[in-house]
Amino acid sequence: MKFTVNREILLPPLQQIVNVIEKRQTMPILANVLLDIQQDSLTLTGTDLEIQLVAKIGIEAPAKGAITLPAKKFLDICRLLPAGVDIKLELMDDHKIKIVAARSRFTLNCLPAENYPEFAHLQFEHEFSMDAGKLKKAFDKTLFCMASQDVRYYLNGLLLSVSNNTLKLVASDGHRLSIYQDPLDEALGFEARIILPRKGVMELNRLLDDPDASLHLAFSSNHIRIHIKNLVFSAKLVDAKYPDFSKVFQQSFLNEIRIPKQVFKEALTRVAVLSNEKFKGIGLDIEPGNLRLSTHNPEHDEAEEEVLIEYTGDPINIAFNAQYLLDAVGNLDSELAILTLASNLGSCFINEPNGEVYKFIIMPMRL
């Protein structure tokens, strides 16, 4: 097996694939990247058994072949080589591969390709296409709410729901919940709900760097596959049912609180400087026309700031995690933030004026 590929062609897909590969592996071969050479193409594959990323690039090779190389070492070698250099790879008889580029020579140990695990070729029940920019925006509005290592493993992921011509993404860590809903370009004629794993969401979001690119999504009840440019992203889905969050909308609410987004965001940032580093609690004293933000910490430092608001109703005293508020307000597209408290003060809705696209729900805390 012998072939040549230019560094600038090889490096971008190799970097993307190495991101998928876990640093700590239970199987040595999972630390490797699979190189499959055909006469007119080179296919690179990386996986951690839960996620797989495949990239295909065009090359000319004299013969077919496949081998696996240590992914991190191979990436470091390619990254540190001079720009534009041709990289020549040749498989030697003793399970080693020789890499030659300009005046550099490297020899890496490799493992046989036949031992490399692969995702089964599955039949997918549903499929549709959409712009990468639409999915990227939906991810950006929701993924920060996913839990991390929660025992309720369905929260360590993101709900993707498709209903005819509507795409809805939902994420929650049990203390806050983000909902983003956007119409699709065409009616799909089916309804489906799947839960994407946390790592899969983070890696996929990283790949969506071109908003004009077209995505083709295909999924079943336990797998998803997405084609984007020359990449194929696959992931195992979370096998669980996402909790029913619709009941949180079926309650009575107090009057809306309308706050200029930027003013609120800056005030929150300043007051949060002196909040408890662990809990980030900030008190909100709400009365007609005025909002007072306040906090203190175990060192007895205190901070307070007042903001003019539009509100008519009884005075309210409540507290929230400052970072949760900042995450929500920072993702609003409008210049006005609308806060709506449940009558029992058990939750707070944050959204935009007349906006049904993005909703953020946060649970209060005790200071």
N, C-alpha and C positions, 0 to 999 in steps of 0.2 A: 504494500500500500504506500503510495507516494503522491503528493499533490502540493500545489502552491496557491497561496491566497494572500491578497493584500491586507496589510494591517488595518487600514481604514474601513475595509469591508467587514472584517472579522470582529473587530473590537466592540462596536455598539451592541450587536446581539449577544456576544459573550458576556458583556457586563450585565445585561438584563437577566440572562440565565443564571449567572452566579448569585444574584440576589435571591433566587428561589431556593438555592441549596443551603441547607442548615450547616452551621459551623461544626456542631457536635452531632455525629452520626452513630447509629447503632450498627450500621452495615458500612464497611469501608468503601464499597463501590458507590454509595450515595454521595460521597464527597467528590465524585468524578463527574465530568461532563461527557456525554456520549457524542462521538463524531461519526456520522454515517455518510460515507462518500459514495456518490453515484457519478456517472460520467459527466453530468452537467450540473451537479448541485452538491452542496455540503449542508447536511442537516445537523444542528446542535440541539441536544436535549438535556434538560436538568430537571430533577425531581426530588421531593422529600417524602414521597409516597402519598401525600395529601394533595400536593399541587404539582403540576407539570407544565413546563414551558418549552416550546419547540420553535426554533428559528431556522429558516431555510434561506440560503444564499447561493447565488449562481457562481460556479467555478468550472474550470475544465480540468478533469482528472483522467489519467491514462487507464485507471482500473478502479473497480468497486472495492469497498472494504469498510470495516467499522472497528472502532476502538474507543476505550474510555481513558481520559486523562484526568489527573488531579486538577479540579476546576480552579481553585484559588491560585495555585502556582502557575498554571497556564495563563490565567488572566494577568497576573503580575508581570510575567514575561512579556506578553503582548503589549501591555500598557506602557512598559518602560522602554520598549524599542523605539527607534527613531520614526517620526511620522512618515507615512507613505512607503515604508519598506515592504518588500515581498517576503512572506514567511513560508519557508519550505519545510514540510513535515514528511518524515520517512519512517515507516515501521521497521524495526530491526527484529531479528530472529529470537532474541532473548526477552520478549515482553517489555521492550523499551522503545521509546520513540525519539528520534533525533529531530531537533528543531534548529534550523539554520536561517539567520536573518542578518544581512549585511556581514559584519565581521564577528557576529555573536554565534556561539554554539551552545546548545543545551541538550541534555538527555534526561528524559523523564520516565519513571516506571509507569506502566499502564496495566489495566485489568481488561480481560476479554469482554467484548461487547455482548456476547450471548448471556452473560450473567446480569446484565443491566435490567432493572425492573421497568415495566412499561404499563401504562394505563390500558385497560381492555378497550377494544373498539366496540362501543356501545351503540344501541339504537336510542335516539333521542325522541322524546314525545312531542316537544314544542320547539319552534325556532322562529326567529324574527331578526330584522336588521334595524339599526339605529345609528345616529351620529355619535362619535366618541365624545364630543363636547357636551352632549346632553347627559350622558352617563357620568362623565367627570364632574359636572356641576351637582348632580344628584348625590354622588359620593361625598363631595366636599361639604355638602350641607348636613350630612348624617353620620359619616363614619366615626367622628370624634366621640359619639355617644356610645359606641360599642363597649361592652365590658371586656375586661382582660382577666383570664383565669378565674372566672366566676364558676361556682359549683353548678349554677343553672347554665349549663353549657350552651343552650340555645341563645343566651344573651351574648356569648362570645362570637357574635356574627351579626349579619345584617339581613333583614328580611327584604326580599325583592318580590314584589307582587305585580302581576300583569293582569289587567282586566280589560279585555277588548282593545280600546285605544288609549288606555291610561297606564302609565308606569308609576308605581309607588315604592319608595324605599323607606324603611323604618329601622331605627337603631335605638337601643336602650341599655343602660347599665343598672336599671332598677331604681335609680334616683332621678333620672331625667330621660326624656324620650324625644326623639327628633323624627319628624315626618316630612317627606318631600314628595310632592305629587306633580307630574308633568304629563301633558298629552303626547302621545306618539304620533308620528306622521301619517300612519294608516291604521285602520281597524284590523286587529289580529284574529278576532273571532274565537278567542279562547280565554279562559281564566286560569291562572296558576300562581302558586306561592312557594318560594324556595328560600332557604337560609344559606347565605354564602359564609364560609368560615372567615374569621378575622384576618388571618394571614393572607388568604386569597384576596380579600378586599383590598388590603394594603398594597399587595404586589400588583394587582390589576390597576389600581388607581395610579400607581407609578408608571404603568405602561401607556396610560391615556394622555400622552403629551402632545398629541396633534388633534385639536378639536374638530377639524374637518375630515378626519379619517372615518371610514365606515366600519362599523362592527357588525359581525354576524354572530348571534347568540343561539346556541342550541342546548337544551337541557332536558333531563329526565328528573325522576324523584330523588336521585342520589348523585348525579354528576352534571357538571356544566362545562361547555366548551365554547370558547370565544375566539374568533378569527379577527385579527387586527393587523393589517398590512402583511408583513412576511412572518408574523408570529401566530402561534396557536397556544392559547392559555387554557389549561384544563384544571378542574378542581373537584374534589369530593365534597358534596354538600353536607350540611349538618342534618342528621337524621332526627328531627324533632318537630314539634308543632309550636309555632310562635304564640305567646300568650295573647289573648283577646284584649286589646287596648281600647276598643270602641266605647266601653262603659265610662271611660273618663270624660267623654263628651256628653254623656247623658246625665247631667247634673245642672243645678242652677248656678249662676255666676253673678258677681258684683259688677258694678259699672266699669267701663274701660278706663285705663290709665294711659294717656298719650304723652310720650316723652320724646324730645328730639334725640335721635339715635346717637349722634356723635357726642353731644353734651353728656348723655347718660354714660356712654362708654368711657369717656375721659374721667368723669367723676368716679366711676367704679374703680378704674385703674389706680387713681390717686389714693382713694380710701383703703383699697386692698393692700397697700404697702404695709400698713400696720395691723393687718388681720392676723389671726392665729395661723402660723405657717402650715399646720397640719390640716385644719378644718376650713380655713378661708371664709369664715362666716362674716356676713355683713347684715346689719339690721336696716330695715326700711320702715320709716315712719311716714305713712301716707295720709295726707289730708287735702281738702279741696285747694288746688292751685300750687301745692308744694310737696316735695319729697325730700326727706332728710335721710341721708346715708350715714351710718355710723358703725364703728368697730372698735375693738380693743384686743389686747393680747396678754399672755401670761406675764409679760414684763411691765404691765400696767400702762403701756402706751395706748393712746387713743387718737382716733381720727373722725372727723365729721365734715359733711358737706351738704349743702342744700341745692336742689334743682327745681326750676319752675316746671310745672306739669299741667296738663288738662285733666281734671278729675272732679266729679261731683258725687259725693256720697259720704258715708260715715268714715271717721278716722280709722286707719288700719295700722297695726304693728305686726311685722313679720320679718323673718330672716331667711337668707339664702346663701348658698355657696357662691362666692364672688366669681370664681372661674367659670361656673356653670352659666351665670348671667352673661359674662363677657363672651363666652362661646356662642351663645344664642344671639345676642345683639350684634356681634361681629359678622354673623352670617346673613343678616337682613340686607336686602337690596335697596329698600326704601330709606328715606331720611327720617322716617318716623317709626318709633317702636311702640307697639300696642301691647300692654300688659293687662291680662284679665285674670282675676283671682276667683277661684271657686268660692261659693258662699260659705263652705265649711273651712276655708283657708287651707285645704289639703293639697292644693296644686295651683300652679300659676302657668297660664298660657302666654307665650310670647310670639307674636306674628306681625305681619305688615298690614297697613290699611286695606281693607277689602281683599286681602290676600288669602287665597285658598291653597297656594302652592307650597308654602313652607310654614310648618307649625313646630314650636318647641315647647315642651312641657317640663317643668321642673318642680320637684318636691321641696317644701320648706324644711328648715332645720332649726334647732334650738341653739341659742348663743349661751 
